[in-house]
Amino acid sequence: MYVRFQGLRQNDTSGSRLGLFQLAFELRDEGDLPPYLHEQLVLHLEWLKEHLKSPQILNEKEHHRAISWFQHRAKKPLEHVRAIKAILEDAGYNIEQIETRDPGIVIYEDGWQVVAKPRR
């Protein structure tokens, strides 16, 4: 089983909804968060940056439709992601958690996540 967190806004490049990380970086850089929430957001993002690989395949033009999913066994990263979800929701973003057994055509995988192109 795979899990993804996404907002309601659509990504112009992929056509999919913006993922939690895109929204979190936007809020971190441009949002008007109270200092304690901003600090918490930064701490969770820094932990994830240190412990979670950022698949470079997402930057390749031919994979513009690909989206990231967490594997259910990614317990520690998911704790941080759920904390970020709560911060985003406090800031007014609607974040949904979706799950699937078939994320699409997997083009990258590590112990905690996959990147997949949605099936047409």
N, C-alpha and C positions, 0 to 999 in steps of 0.2 A: 504494500500500500504506500502511496505517495501523498504528500500534503503540500499545499501551496497557500500562501497568504497574498491577497491582492486587493487593490482598491477598486473603485468604480470607474475611474478615468481610463480611457483607452490609450495604449501606446501607439503613437502615429506610425512607428516603424514596423512593429510586429502585428498590429491589429488586436493583440491580446490586451487584457487589462494590466495596468501598471502594477508591478510587484511591490511587495513591502519594502524592499531595499531602495528602490527608486524613490518611493515616497518618503522614506526615512532620511535619505540624503538630502532631498529637497527641504524637508522640515528642519534638518540640522543646519543647513546653509542659509535658508531664507525665512524660516518660520519664526513666529513671535511666541516662543515658549517661555514660560516662567523659568528662571535660572535652574531650579532644582530638577525640572523635567528635562531641560536641555542637557544638563550634566549626566542624568541617567541615560538619556538617549545616546550620548557620546560614549559612555562607558560600555553599553551593550554593543554598539557598533564596533568599538575598538576590540572587544573580546572576539567578536565574530571575524574581524579582519585578521586577527592574530591566529585563530584556530581553524578557520574555514577557508578553503581554497576559493579563489575567484576565477572561475573557468574563463580563460582567454578566448575560448571558442565563441563566446557570446559577442565578441568584438568583430568577428569575421562576417563580412558582408553576406556571404551565402547562407549564414545562419541567423539572419535578422528576425525570423519568425520563432526562433527557439526560446523556450522559457524554462526556468529552473523550478525544481521540485525537491523537497526534502524527503528522505526516506524516514519511515517511522522510527527506525532505530537510532536516529540522530537526537537522542534525548537531551544532551547538554545544549547543543545549538538551538534546539526548539524551545528550551526554557528562555533563552535570550530573545529569540524571535517573538515569542508570546509576550514578553515584557515590552518589546518595541511596539507590538500591535496595540497593547494597552495605552502606551504613550501617544501613538498616532490617533487612537480613538478619543483620548482626552483632548487632543488638539482639533477634533472635528472631522477627521477622516473616517470614512466607512471602510472597514477592512473585513473581508470575508475569508474564511478558511474553507478551502475546497480539498477534497480527497478523490483519488482515483487509483484504480489498479493498472490502468494503461495511460501513462503520461504522453504517449506518442512514440515517435522514432527517436530512440535514445542516441545522442551523439557524444555524450560525456557522462562519466559516472565515477564517483569516488565513494568512500565509505559512508558519507552522509547525504549526498545529493546526486541528482541527475539533471542533465540538461537535455531537453527533448523538443523536437519539432512536432507540433500538433498534426494529427492526421487530418487530411482534408475531408 
